[in-house]
Structures are given as structure tokens and as C-alpha cells.
Amino acid sequence: MTTLTMAPAMAELGRHSEKAMEQSGDHLAAALIAAREEQQRLAREHDEMRVSADYQKPLMKLRRIIAGLHETLHICEIAATRWPVYAERYLFPRHKDDIGEAAITAQLAIENGALNPARRELRYMLEVAVNTAFVDEEGSDLDLDGRVNFYRGNRVGKQNVDHIRDLPLRMLAGERGKFIEATRTAWVHSSNYVHLTKRRIDEKVRLRAQGVHLGFETPEMLAAVVREVHDVCSIVAVLAFETVGPAFTGDILVGRLDSNESWPFHENRFIAALDAYFDYKHERKADLASHVARRECRLNRSNA
């Protein structure tokens, strides 16, 4: 076939190609418009859901938890001003701002629908709290420089919470073992969101099958992550009290936080166990039965 005889066929093929491309472009444009409209519909529905009571209740609890953690760390620091060594040598209070920053970051992430990045912050909080508390316990005879060098050394595991087993946790009494287990469990759970684990893949597949996409969290998902935040912040509070010691912790709990019904950690079993350690105090003896009943009532709120 000569070039002259091929020309009409090539021209016809070109017309068909142009028509196919035009139809393909129309289809792509229509698909993009449909996808955008569906996204807008879902966003409107999600905005309506976000103002519902089911969504706002855990959100308000989240803000109360983070505020309560900041209050706890601040009170510990103020209470220990009578003990200069705490401010001069201890590693835990020097890193309370790191813990607080991670807590605020987690709150902001959750408020904006980024639940898994918040869980990564929870892991960081646990590692900082456990490992600085361990250094303060193990290096109790060291000055600040000595503790910093101790932390830098290879005796401290920086990326886990294994040292929770090395802490005396003297005020937890019979709950010590369960607290260690709870701390390790919280760390393992939050670690699942640092890397793309099998658990994360399975969870992603399940959520996609349910039609849940990033930024469209359900009230149930929000409530679940807020419970995780409460667990981790309660653990940090226990470690703050462990570091500052029984004398100051007794003053803080009995003299200050016991009368604060809005303090969110009354609802944690380990805080309750720690509180029970101070039932021997003279201030409680006269009305101990009433106090124990109130403590149980506060614990039951966590199941409400």
C-alpha cells in the first residue's frame, strides 16, 4: 500500500482517536465532578455529626484530660519547691514540657480528625515519662549532669518502656503488677501506629469496608482514642507522683486534688490505688468510710 492509498485510512483513524479522547475526557471530568460532590456531601454530614452530643461528649472529656495532666504536672512542680533537689537534679520535671507538648499535639490532632498521629504522641509520652522516672530512681545519687549522662548511656532503653518493671512504684501496693502490664500494653498499642504493621493494614481494610475514610471518624472511634489518652495520661500522672515521692504526693492528693471533682484522673484505677495509700492520714480518719465510698463512685464514672 502506497502513502497515497494509506492517507484516507490514517485520517479516519485520527478522527476516531480524537473522538475517543474527547469522550474519555468527558468521562474523567464527569467522574471528578461526581467524586467532588460526594466528598462535599460526606463533609456536610460529618460536620453535622461533629456537633452532636455523641461526638461532643468525648471531645469535651479529651480537653478535660489534657488540662488535668497539665494541672497535675504543675502542682507536682510547685509542691516540690520545698525540696530543692527535685528542681536541681531530677530529670522527670525537666522533661515535663516535652510530655505536655506531646499531649497538646495529640489533642489538636484528634480535634482535627487525625487519630493515629495522636496515638504516636501517646507512645512518646510514655517513653519520656517511664525512662526519665527510671533514671531518677536508678541514679538517685547523681547530680543533673550525671543523670543526663546516665540517660545517654546504653543502660537506658530509649524506645520502649521496659524500665517500668524496674521502678518500685511503692504507693501502688497490690496494683503494681497490673500497672506495669497496663503501661506496656498502652505502649504496644500506640506503637502499632508508628509503622505500617499488620494490625494497621487489617484495620485500614476494615474501616474502608465500612466506608470510613481519613478525616471522617465516627463518635465511636473518637471515644476509643479518648479512652486511650485517658489511660496514658493517668500513667504519666502516676509516674509524676512516683518521682516526687509519697510525702508530696500525699499533700497533693489529700490536701488539693481530693476536693477537685473535675480532676479527670479520679476515674483511673491506679490513681485510686495510689489515693488509698494515704487512707492512714489523720485528715481522713474521721470520715474514712465516706471517702472510700466517694472513691468508688468516682471509679464507676469511668464505666458510665
Stockholm file with secondary structure:
# STOCKHOLM 1.0

chainA/1-304         MTTLTMAPAMAELGRHSEKAMEQSGDHLAAALIAAREEQQRLAREHDEMRVSADYQKPLMKLRRIIAGLHETLHICEIAATRWPVYAERYLFPRHKDDIGEAAITAQLAIENGALNPARRELRYMLEVAVNTAFVDEEGSDLDLDGRVNFYRGNRVGKQNVDHIRDLPLRMLAGERGKFIEATRTAWVHSSNYVHLTKRRIDEKVRLRAQGVHLGFETPEMLAAVVREVHDVCSIVAVLAFETVGPAFTGDILVGRLDSNESWPFHENRFIAALDAYFDYKHERKADLASHVARRECRLNRSNA
#=GR chainA/1-304 SS CCHHHHHHHHHHHHHHHHHHHHHHHHHHHHHHHHHHHHHHHHHHHHHHHHTSHHHHHHHHHHHHHHHHHHHHHHHHHHHGGGCHHHHHHCSTGGGHHHHHHHHHHHHHHHHTTCHHHHHHHHHHHHHHHHHHHHHHHHTTTSCHHHHHHHHHSTTSCTTSCGGGGGSCCTTSGGGHHHHHHHHHHHHHHHHTTTTTCHHHHHHHHHHHHTTCCTTCCCHHHHHHHHHHHHHHHHHHHHHHHHHHCHHHHHHHHHHTGGGCTTCGGGGSHHHHHHHHTTTTSHHHHTTHHHHHHHHHHHHHHTTC
#=GC SS_cons         CCHHHHHHHHHHHHHHHHHHHHHHHHHHHHHHHHHHHHHHHHHHHHHHHHTSHHHHHHHHHHHHHHHHHHHHHHHHHHHGGGCHHHHHHCSTGGGHHHHHHHHHHHHHHHHTTCHHHHHHHHHHHHHHHHHHHHHHHHTTTSCHHHHHHHHHSTTSCTTSCGGGGGSCCTTSGGGHHHHHHHHHHHHHHHHTTTTTCHHHHHHHHHHHHTTCCTTCCCHHHHHHHHHHHHHHHHHHHHHHHHHHCHHHHHHHHHHTGGGCTTCGGGGSHHHHHHHHTTTTSHHHHTTHHHHHHHHHHHHHHTTC
//
